[in-house]
Amino acid sequence: DYLDNGNNKMAIQQADKLLKKHKDLHCAKVLKAIGLQRTGKQDEAYALAQEVAALEPTDDNSLQALTILYREMHRPELVTKLYEAAVKKVPNSEEYHSHLFMAYARVGEYKKMQQAGMALYKIVPKNPYYFWSVMSLIMQSISAQDENLSKTMFLPLAERMVEKMVKEDKIEAEAEVELYYMILERLEKYKEALDVVRGKLGEKLTSELQSRENKCMAMYKKLCRWPECNALSRRLLLKNSDDWQFYITYFDSVFQLIDESWTPPPEEEHSLEGEVHYSIEQAVKFIEERITEESKSSRPLRGPYLAKLELIRRLRYRGCNDEYKLGDPEELMFQYFKKFGDKPCCFTDLKVFVDLLPSSQYTKFISQLLEVIPLSATAENEIALPADIKALQQHLCVVQLSRLLGIYHAMDKKQKLTVVRELMLRYRHGLEFGKSCLKTELQFSDYYCLLAVHLLLDLWLEGEDTAVWQCLTFLEEGLSHSPSNAQFKLLLIRIYCRLGAFEPVAELYSSLDAKHIQHDTIGYLLTRYAESLGHYAAASQSCNFALRFFHSNQKDTSEYIIQAYKYGAFEKIPEFIAFRNRLNSSLHFAQVRTERMLLDLLLEANISSSLEESIKSMSLSPEEDDIPWKDLRDNRDLTVLFNWDPKDRDISEEHRKLSLEEETMWLRIRSLTLRLVSGLPPLSHTIQPKNSEKTAENGVSSKIDTIRSLLQQLEAAVDSGKKFLEQKIQYPVLGPPPTRMAGFFSNGSCQCQTSLFYLVSDIYELDTNGLEDSAEIQERIGNSFKSLVERLTDLFNKCKGDLIEVRDGTLKTHPNLLENLVFFVETISIALWVSSYCDSVLRPFKSNLQKKKKKKKESSVAMPPVFTHFLDYVTELQTLTSNVIDHIKGLEIILTALKLEELSFKDTLLLQEEKKFTKTVQGKVQSSYHHSVQEIGELLKKRLDTIKKLKI
């Protein structure tokens, strides 16, 4: 009970009491171990658990408790050993055998699962156990590296095992038929699979609607049996003329048959599935009949009308539209709008077919739609407004189509602003209809506000600085009326980040309440900007959110797989495993892992703990690269923001490809930087006398070789990054955010960091050669120190300037200065870690020299120049860092003194109501910049303290 309530200390005490009375009570020991594990005493807990496990317990309580403990330790492989021992001692226990099977399932031991399943079936001949074994064979075939092996050994064996059950008439459940179908499909025995589905076994396929028909259709397609595809889809459309997937199959098959010049056999049935349509005339007639049928139906169906447009599109594509008078697409779309315009889906339905309209007809088409909407104006010159929700939905649909057809894009600035005003007026009027909406419901007119913001974003990109503040104002206003609207929040997140203000973003993102997979699909919105805008604490937190999800995915997926075995949902098991693999090789996962470790080093290494300890606690090693470069998957959802842009302005496949390429290059640079930093501590432990033969054996030289090899890789990664940026790619404003790579190169951080790692190589050389005959190396090191200080000063100069300035009554932010400051802090931290290494090399040399001095009793043992170089360098670093801290204090004072209330917007379009939101928005941006500067300043002060300790 104490453990369940989270009172772990009391649980340990109670277990101790019990153990005093009964020294050998296994279960009490394990429960105590669980308490220890949960209070952070992992080593004690493990020792206690192993003590019990070594006795190979067979009582249920101990086994269950140990299973719980091992799961919390993330050591599922220990559970298998536990039950292997139990099964040996109690060989006829159905329960222990099935626990053993599930333990193997958790660790993916498919071969042992197959054996455990058969052992179970021998003890208790139940069908599910037999098919567990069959499924484990399929899993062996899926996970086999050699496809040949899977097709010639595992799958045929699984097929034979099922056939045995079929012959003995022992197939009982639908899951078993599904499994048989799955095996035949993987063996590409489509004919046999079709026979199974159409035969007596197929009658068991009842749990899903049209399960049998869908499987038949899939096999007909694989076998290219177009007559059957056609007849079956025709038959299913007669049953339900609103099922879109069957229209697609119907059209595909008709055109396949036309291309093959297929004609029905004279005497027999057309096909196994009945009558076949094999000409355009028949298809046209069939669609017309569906529309006639629809007019008699009790509820309006969209399928037949959209099918007609789809047929026109396909005929056009084949260049033979005019012969078959299906009607004018413009007129058909107009009729469709009249029938379904008040449904939110009308826009998305028509969006697919707008390319059937000639561009010269766009304006006419929109006017035609507007004419049929019942709008009423109260006075002349006033905007005509809808009287009810239906009319509002119709009007919204037209506005969205206008944007999609590029009508708004063609307007000049003045026209756009007029439309923005009109849209916001319609938005506020539409709020009347949503007074009774709950907080969790969206307002009917929200899209008006979103469209107005999209128009303002266009203006902002064209150089209109005030527009972006209006965007934020309108979105904040929209959010106050519709607090659950995710689109408002996502757009606010993107715009605040573009302006360099991260503080409001964290709150907005957490109110989105992202669940499960969304941490991978939209997490990039948060992790891309948190650190780069100087919000270190928030960055740590956002990385933790994401990593928690990725790590729990491992554990959760195993549980899903086990449930799938228990309930016989066999076809889901490969899906779960593919899902797990996809998440493990997620680009976002790799990025968050890398950035999180760099961030931890930045905040802690040589501040709260030494660099060596930090690296050790992360189990980092320069030789290991755990990123699956070849299999990286981009799981980002780049279309999460609604968009009504025409195709030429929208996110294209090309943008996605380029963005993935850029993200991968940047990840490679970051990952190599992290590995180079993790290679610093091992170097300082390995001081070898000159000409020592042992160096290679001790792996010392291999340590520096690793560093040098990583440096070459970093140089190559930087080169390919620079080449990539030469293309000057512009993503759409709501497309993928660009990486930090461009800033990293242009502000000089890249050159600084690379030369710091080259310096490590030189210092190492000095370390192995000694001070006597190394004048040349010492000079090289001295020059490196000088050029480093110059480069760092240049980098600081690129951080100077106002972060927020007021120009002609308008606010302008400079997020790039903030990003440069963050890069400066990172670069200076690397400089300090490298300096600590220099310090560890030079200190012993200096003490040796002083000993010599004492021995020779001379006052004039010449100090090698490298010491003076190093001392000058450290002093200059200290001065530079102090200057930057002063600069940051100055920025804080300016930011605090900024009186935003006095800003008068030139654009007097802002209403009094809106001014309230504008103030809020500007306050948020100002406070965010202030917060960033504070966090950066705090971190630099800690770094300055570290520099002061670097005196040889």
N, C-alpha and C positions, 0 to 999 in steps of 0.2 A: 504493500500500500504506500509506504513512504517513497519508494522509487517512482510509482505512478504519479504521486503528487509533486515530484521534483524535489523532495526533501532528502537529498542524497546522504548528507552527514548522519542523519538519524538512522537511515537504512544501514549504514556501515556499523553504527553502534549496536543496533538490534542484531545484526549478523554476528558481530563479535560475541554478544551475550550467548547466542545460540551455540556458537562454536566452543565456548568454554564448557558447556554441558555436554555437547556431542561433538567430539573433536573431528570425527570423520564425516560430518554431514556435507556431502558434495554440494547439494543445492545451495546451502547457506554460504559456502565459499564463493560460488559463482555469483550469487546476488551481491555479495560484498565486492566482488571484482567489478560488477556493473556500476556500483556506487563509486568505486575508485576511478573508473574510466570517466564517469561523468563529472568528477571533481578535478579532472586534469591530471590524475596520477596514472598515466597510461602504462608506464613500465611495471609498477606494482600490480596493476590489474592483469597485465599480460602474464606475469610470472605466476600469479595465483590461478589464472585460468588454465595455464599449461600443466600446473600441478594436478588439477582435476582431470584434464583431458588425458594425461598420461595413464590414469587409472582405468581408462576406457569405460566410462559409466554407461549403464543401459537404462537407467530410470528416466522416465519421460521429462520430469521437471528439470533435471540437470541438463539434459540435452537441449530442451527448449531455451533454458536460460543462457547456455553457452552460445546457442545460435544467435540470440539477441545481442549478446556481447560482441561476438565476432563481426556481426553486421555493423555495429556502431564503430568498431575498429577499422572498418573497410577491409576486412580480411576474409572474404567469403570462401577462399580456398581451404581455410582451416575447418570449415563446417563439413566439407566433403570427407576429410580425414576422420572426423568425429563419427559420422554415420557409417563410414566404411568399417570402423571397428565395431560399432553397434550391430551391424548386419552380420558380421562374422560370428558374434556371440549369440544373436537371436535370429537364425537364418530364415525362420518362417514368418517373420513379422511383416505383414503388408504395409503397416504404417511406416516402419523404419526404411523399408525399401523405397517407398514413394518419397520419403524425405530425402533419401540419398539421390534419387533421380532429380528432384528439384534443386538439390545442392549443386549437382553437376550442371544443371541448366543455368544457375547463377553465374558459373565461371565459364560457360560455353564449351564444356568438354563433351562434344557430340558423340564421339566414339564410345565413351563410358556411359553416356545416356542411353545409347542403343542397347548396350549390354544390360544396363539396369532395368530398362523397359522389358526386355525379354525375360529377365530373372523374375520380375514382378508377375508377368503373364503366366510363368510356369507355376508360381505359388497360387495365384488367384487368376484363373483364366477369364479375365474381363476384357472385352473389346478395346476400351480406351487404352489399356496398358500396351496392347499389341501395337496400336497405332501411334502411341508415343514413340515406340521403337522405330516405326516406319518414318515418322517425321524427323527423327534424329538422323536417319540416313539421308533424308533430303537436305538437312542442315549441313551434313558433311559434304554433300555435293556442292552446296552453295559456297561453303567456306574453302573448298579445295582450290589451291592455286592453279592446278592443272585441269583445264576444262575437259580434256580428253578423259581423264580419270573419272570425272564426275559423270560423263555421258556413258562410259563403258562399264563402270563398276557400281557406284552408289545408286544411281537412279534405276538401272535395270534390276538390281537386287530389291529395291523398294517396290518396283512394279510387280516382281514375282511374288513378294510377300502379300501384296494386296490381292493379286489374282487368286492366290491360294484361298483367301477368305471368300472371294466372289464365288469360286467353284464350290466351296463347301456351304454356300448360301448363308454366310455368317455376318454379312454386312447389315448393320442395324441402324446406324445414325446418318444424318445428312452430312456431318463433318467427315465421315469416312468416305462418302462419295466425292466430296469436295477435294479430299486428299488425293484420291485416285485420279481425278481430273487434273489436279496440279502436277502430278508426276508425269502424266501423258503429255501435258502441255510443255513441260520442261524438256521432255524427250523428243519434242516436235512430232509426236504421233497424233497429228490433229484429227485424222480420219477416225482413229480409235476413240479419241476423246469425244468426238461428235456422237459416235455410236453410244457411248456411255450416257451422255446427256439425253439423247433421244430415246434411249431404251428404258428398261424397267427401273434401273437404278436411278435414272433421272427423275423419277416420280418423287424421290425423297427430297429433292431440292425445292423446299417450300418457304424457307424463312425469309428470303428477300423477295420483294415484288419483281416479277418477270425474271427471276434468277435463271431459269432454264433458257428462256428466249435470248437473254443477253449472252449466255455462254455459247449457245448455238451460233448467234450472230458473230461472235468473236472467232469461232472456228471456221465459219463460212468465209470470213475475210481472209484468214490465214491461208485457206485452201483456194482463195480466189474463185469461190463459187458464187458469182454475181447474181445468177438467176435466183438462187435461194435467198441471198441477202435482200434482193429487191422484193421478192414475194413476202418474206417475213416482215420487213419493215412496213410494207403496204398494209399487211394484215393488222399489224400493231397500231398503225395510224388510223385505221378504220375504228379500232376500239377506243383510242384516245388521240384525237387530232391536235392535242396541245403538247405532245412529247417531242421536243426539238431534236434530240439526238437521232430519232428515227427518220426525221426529214432529211438530215444530213446523209445518213446511210442510204436513204431512198434515192436522193439525187446522185450520190457517188456511184451507186450501182447502175442507175439508168444510163449515165454517161459512159460508164465502163462497157455496158452492153452495146451501146451505139458504136463505140470505138471498135468493138470486136465484131460488129455487124452480126450480132446474135439473132437467130430466128428460132421460134419454138418448134420442137419436134412435131411432125404432122399428126400422128395418131395418139401420142401419149399425153400425160399430164405435162404442163409447162415445167414444173420443178417439184421437188419434195415438199415445198411449202405452199404450193398452189400457183395461182395465176401470176404471170410476170409482165411488167411494163417495160418495153424495150425501145420506145420511140419518144421524141420530144412531145409529139401531139398527145400521147397518152398521159405523159407527166403533166402537161398543161391542163388537160381535162380533169385529171385526178385532183389537182390543187383547187381548180374552180369548184369542183364538187364539194371539197372540204369547206370552202368559204360559204357555199350555199347551206351546207349542213349546219355550219356555225350559227348562221342567222336564226336557225330554229332552236338553238340551245338556250337553256335557261340562264346561264351565266356567260358573259362575253369571253371568247378565247382568243389569245393573241397569235398562237401558233400559225394558223392557216394564212393570215395576212402577211406575217413576216416571211413565211415560206414562199409566197408569191414574189416578194422582193428578192429573196435569195435566188430564186430561179432566174429572175431577170438578170441578176448580177452574173450568174454562171453562164447564161446565154451570151451576154455581152462579152464576157471573157473569151468565149469561143467564137465571137464575131458573128453570131447569127440571131440577133434579137429581133430584127424587123419582120422576119417571116411570121413570127408568132405573136399576134397582137394581144399581149398580156396587159397592156395599158401603159400610161406614162408614169414613171417612178415618182415624179413630183406630185402628181394627182393622187397616187396610191398613198404616199406618205402623208399628204394632206388629209385624206379620208381616215387614215390610221390615227392621226392626231385628234381628229374630231371625235373618234370613238374612245381613245385611251389617253388623251392629253392630260386628264386630271389625275393620272396615276404617276407616281414618282419614277416608275420604270420606263415611261414613254421615251424620255431622253436617251437612256442607255440602249433601248431597242433601236431607235432611229440613228443613233451615233454610228452604228455599224454600216449603215447604208447611205450616209450623206455623200459618199464619193460617186453615187449614181447621178447626182445633180450636177449640171454644168455650172461652172463658177459664175457665169453671167446671170444665172437665175436666182442666186442666193438672196439678194435683197428682196426680190419679188416674192420669193417663197416665204420669207419671214413676215412680210406685210400681209400676205394671204392668211398666214396662221393668226396674226394679231387681230385680223378682222372678225374672226369667229369667237374671240374671247369676250364674254360679257363684262366690260369694264365701264364704270360710270364716273364722270367728273362732276363735282358739285358746282363749280363755277367755270366760266370761260378762262382759258390760259392755265387752268390747273391740270395736274396730272390725273388721268383717268385711273381709278383704283378698283380692284376687285371687291365684290360684295360678299363673297363667301370663300371657303377654303378651296373648293373645286376650281373656281376661276383663278385663284392665286397659284395653284399648282400648274394650271395650263400656262399662265403667264411666265412662271418660273422656267417651264420647259422651253418656251420660246427664247427667253434670255440666255439660257444655257446653249441653245442651238446657235444663237447669234455669235456667241463667243467662239464656239467650235468652228463656225464657218469663217472666222477671221474678220467679221464685220467690225468688231470693236478695235481690233489691232490696226485697222486702216485709218482710224480717226486721228485728228491732231490733238494737241494737249488740251485745248479749250473744250473740244467736244467730249474728250474722255472725262474731264472734270464734271461736265454737265451730267454725263451718264452716271458717274459716281454718286452725285447728289441725288439723282432720281432713284437709284438703287437703294440708297440709304433711307430715303423717304418711304419707299415701298417696304423696306425692311421694318421700319418703325411702325408703319401702318399695319403690317402683317402680325405684329406682336399682339394686336387686339384679339386675333383668333386663338391665341395660345394662352389666354389668361388662366385657363383651368388646367394647363399642363402641369405635370409633376416636375420636381427638380431634375429627375433623371431622364425626362423626355426632352426631345429637341423641339425648338420653336419651328413652326411651319415655314417661316420666312428666313431662316438662317442662311440659306444659299444666296439670298440677295446680298447679305453682308459679305459673304466669302467672295462673291463675284466682284463686288466693289473693291475689295482688298486686292484681288488679282489685277484689276485695272490700275490701281495705284502702284503696285509692284512694277508694272510695265513702265509707268512714268519715272519711278525711282531709277530703274535701269537706264532710262534715257537721260539721267543726270539731274532729275528733279529731287533735291535733297529733302524738301519738306514732306514729300509723299510718304516716306517710310514711317514718319511719326504719325501721319494720319492712319496708315495701315494698323499700327499698334493701337492707336486710339480706338478705331472701329472694332478691332478684335477684342480688346478688353471690354468694350461696351457689350459686344455680342456675348462674351463669356458671362457677363453679369446677368444676362437674361436667360442664358442657356448653359448652366454650369457643367453640363455633362457632354458638351459638344467636343468630341475628340479632334475634329478638324481645326476648330479655333485654337485649341491648345498646341497642336502640332505646328501650325503655321506661326504661332507666337514663338514657339521654341526655335524654329528656323530663323526667324527675323531677329530675335534677341541675340542669337549666336552670331549672326552676320554682323551685328553692331558691336559685338565684343562683350555683351553683358550676360554673364552666366547665372548670376544669383537667382533671377526669377525663374530660370529654366528648370532648376532642380525641383522646385515646388510644382511647377506645371507637369513635369514628367511623372512625379509620384502621384499626382491626382489622376493621371491617365490609368493608373493601377494596372501596369503592364503585367500580363500573366505568362508564365511558362515560356513557350517558344518565342514570345514577343521580345524577351530579353535578347534574343539573337537577331530577330528581324528588324526591330526598331531601336535596339540599344545603342546603335552607332550615333544616333542623334545626340546622345548624352556624352558618351565616352570620347567622341571626336573633339569636343570643345572644352570639357571640364578642366583638364590640366593645362591645355595650351592657353587658356585665359586666366591662369593663375589661381584657380580655386582648388588648391591641393586637397583640402579635406573632402570637398564634394567629389573630387576625382577618385579618391580612395574609395569612397562610399559607392560610387557608381560602378567602379570595377568590381567591388565585392558583390554587388547585386548580380552582375552578369556571371561572375565566376561561381557563385553559389548555385546558380541554375545549371551551369555546365557540369559541375561536379556531381550534383544530385541526379542529373540525367543518367549517369552510369548506373547508379543504384536503382533508380525508378524503372529503367528499361528492363532490368532483370525481373522486376516484379511483374511488369506487364506480360513478359514472355511466359512466366510461370502461370499467370492467370489464363493466358491463351491455351496452354497445355491442359489446364484443369477443365476448361469449358469447351475444349475441342475446336477453338477458333484457329485452326492450323494455318490458314492462308494469311493470317495477320502476323505470324511469327517472323517470316522474312522481312515484312514491312517494318516491324519494330527494330530489327537489327540494322536494316538500311538507315532507319531514322537515327539510331544511335551513332552509326558511322558518319552520317552526314553532319551531326552535331560535333563529333570529335574532330572532324577535319574542317570545322567552320573557320572562315577567315577572321570573323569577329572574335572568336574564342582565342585564336593565336594572338591577335592584336592586344586584347585585354590582358592576357597573361603576360606578354612582354612589357606593355606599358605599366602594368601594376608593379612588376619587379623593379623597373627603372625608377618608378615613383617612390617605392619604398626605400631604395638606395638613396635617392635624392633627399628624402625627409629624415633618414635615420643614420645612414652610413657615416661613421666618424663624428656623429653628433650624439645619439643616445647609445650607440654600440659601434664597435669598430667595423670597418668595411669587411674584414675577414669574417667576423661573426655574422653579419647581415647575409653575406653570400652563402655561408654555411647553412644558415637557417632556411634558405630558399633551395637548398641542395642544387646550387648552380654549378656548372662546370664548363669551362670554355670549350672543351672537346665535344660536348653533347649538343645536338640540335634536335629539339623535339617537335619541330614544326613540319607537318606533312606537306612540303612544298608542292609535290606533284599532284596531290589530291585536294588542295585547298578549295573549299566550296564557298561561294559568295551567297550567303543566305539573307542578305539585306533586302528589305522590302522598299524598293525605290519609288513605288507608286502609291505609298501609303497616304500621300497628300492628294486630295481631289484636284483634278486638273481638267480644264475645258479648252486647252490650247489645241489649235490645229496640228495635224501630224508633223508638219515641218518645224514646229516649235517645241514639240513634246520630247520626252526622253526616248531616245532611240536605242536599238540593240547595240549600236556602235558605242554610244555613251556608256552603257553598262560594261562593255568589254574593256574600254579604255580606263574606266574607273577601277575595275578589278585589277588591271595591269598596274595602275598607279599605286593602289593600296598595297599590292604585293611588293612592289619595289620599296616603298616606304617601310613596310614591315621588315623587309630584309635588312635595311640600313639600321633600324632600331634593334633588331635581334642581334646583329653583329656587334653593335655598340655595347649591348648588354653583356655579350660573351667576352668582349675585350676587357671590359671593366672587371668581370669575374676572374680574369686571368692575372690580375695584378697581385693579389695576396700570395699565391703560390710562389711567385718569383722571389719575394723577399726572404723566403726560408732557405734559399738554395745557394748560399754563397760558397763557391768552390774555389780552391786555389787555382792560380793560372796553370795552364797546360795539364790540368788533371785528366787522367784517362777515364775517371769514373763518370764524368759528366753524363755521357750518353746513357750509361746504364741506369743512373739514378733518375733518369727521366727529366733531368733539369733542363738539358738543352732542348728536350722535346717540348718543355713548357714554353720556352721562348720561341721555338719553331711554331708552336700552335699560335702564339700571338702574331708572329710575322705572317703566317698563312691567313689568319683572320683579317689582318690588315690589308693583304692583297685582295681578299674577297670584298672588303669594305670599299676599297678603291674602285673595284669593278662595279659594285652596286651603285656607287655614287655616279660613275660615268654613265651607266645606263639610265639613271634617274635624270641626269642633266639632258641626255639625248631626248628622253621622253618629254621633258618640259619645253624643249625647243618647238614642239608642235603647237604650243600655245592653245591648248584645248579650253574651250569655254563650255561648261555644262549649263543646262537650263537652270534658272534661278531656283526652281524647286527640285532639281535633279540631285545627283549625289554630291555631297559637299567635297571640295577638293582636299587633299591631304595637306600636312604641314611641310611637305617637301620643298615647295618653292621658297618659302621663307627661310628654311634651314640652309638652303644654298645661298640665297641672295644676301642674308645679313652677315654671312661669314662664319657662322657657328660650325658649319661643316669643315671648313679649312682648319679652324682652331682645333676641333676635336681630333681630326686625323693627325695633325702635326703633334698633338699631345701623345698619341699612341706611338708615333715614330720616335719621340723622345724616350719613351720607355725602352725601346730597342737599343738606343744609344747608351743609356744609363746602364743597361744590362751588360753591354760590351765593356764599359768602363769597369764594372764590377768584376768581370772575369779577367780583364787584363791588368788590373791594378793601376796605381797612380803613376808609377815610375816612367814608363815609356808610352804615355797615352796623351801626349800634348795635343795631337790632332783631334782625338775624340773630345777632349776637354774643350777645345775651341769650338767644335761643332755644337756641343751642348750649350756653350755660352751663347752662340748665335741663335740657337733654337729658343733659349729663354728670352732673348731680346725680341725676336720676331713674334713670339707668343704674346708678350705684353702689348706690342703694337697692335696685333690682331684683336686682342681682347678690348683694347681701347677703342678700336674701330667699331667693334660690336656694340660697345656702350654708346658710342656716338649715334648709332642707328636706333637707340632706344630713347633719344632725347626728343622733346617736343610735347605739346599738350595732348593728353589722352582725349579730353573733350574740349571742343572750342565752340564759341558762339560766333557765328559769322552772319551778318545781315539779319540778326534776329532768328537765325536758325541754328539748331544744335548740329554739330558734326562730330562723330566719334572716330577715333583712330585705333581700331583693334590691332592693326599690324605692330604698333609700338608695344602693345601689351604682349603680343606673341614674341617679339624680339627680346623683351625683358625676361620672359620665361626661359627662352633659349640661353640668354646670358647666364641665368642662375644655374642652369644645367651644365653649361660649358665650364663655368668657374668651379663647380663641384667636381667635375672630371679632372680639372687642372689640379685641384687640391688632392684628389686621390693619387694622381701621378706624383705630385710633390711629396706626399707621404712616402711613396716608394723611393724617390730620390733620397729623401731624408734617411730612410732605413739603410740605404747603400752607403751614404757619405759619412754617417755618424761613426761606424767602426773604423773607417779610414782615419778620421780625425783623432779618435782616441789613440790609435796606433802611433800617429805622428807625435802626439803629445808625450807618449811613452818614450819614443826615440829622443825627443827633446830633452826629457829628464835624464835619460841614459848618457847622452853626449854632453849634457850640461851646457848646451849652446843656446844662445838666445835667438840665433838666426837660422832655424831650419825653415827654408822657404815654404810658404803655404802654396799648394797648387792652385792655379787660377779658378778651378771649378768651384771652390768653396765661395770665393767672392761672387762669382756669377750667380750661384744659387741664393746667397744671402740678398744680393741686389734684387733678384727676381722675386723672392718672397716679400721683400719690403714693398716692391712696386705693386705686387698683387694686393697687398694690404691697403695701400693708398687707393688703388683703383676701386676695391670693394667698398672702402669708406666713402669714396666719392659717389658711388652708385647708391649707397644707403642714403646719403644726403639728398641726392637727386630724388629718390623715392619719397623722402620726407617732404620735399618741396611739392611733389605731385599731390601728396595727401592734403597739404595746406590748400593748394589751388582747388582741389576737388571739393573740399569742405566749404570753401568760400564761394563756390559757384552759386549764384542766386538764380535758380531756374524760373522762379515765379515771375521775374521781370521780363521774361522772353515774350515779345509780342509776335505772334505768327503773322507774317506778311499776308498769308492766305486767310482772309477774314471769313472764309467759308465755314470756319469752325463755329458751331453753336455753343451756347453757354454750357449746355449739358455735356458736350464733347470736351470742352476745355478741362473739365474735372478729370476726365480719363487721361487727357494729354499730360496733366500734371503728375498723375500717378505713374504713367509710363516713364516720364523723364526722371522722376524720383527713383524709380527702380533701376534705371540705367546708371544714374549717378552713384547710387548706393553700391551697385555691383562693382563698378570700377574702383570705388573706394576700398571695398572688401578685397578685391584682387591685389591692389597695391599694398594693402596691409599685410596680406599673407606672404607676398613676395619679399617685402621688407623684413618680416620676422625671420624668414628662412635665411636671407642674406646675413642677418646679424649673427645667426648661429654659425654660419660658414666663416664669418670674420673671426669669431672666437677660435675656430679650428686653425685659421692661418696664423694667429698669434702664437700658437704652440709650435709652429714649424721653425724654430730657431735651432740651428745645429749647435 
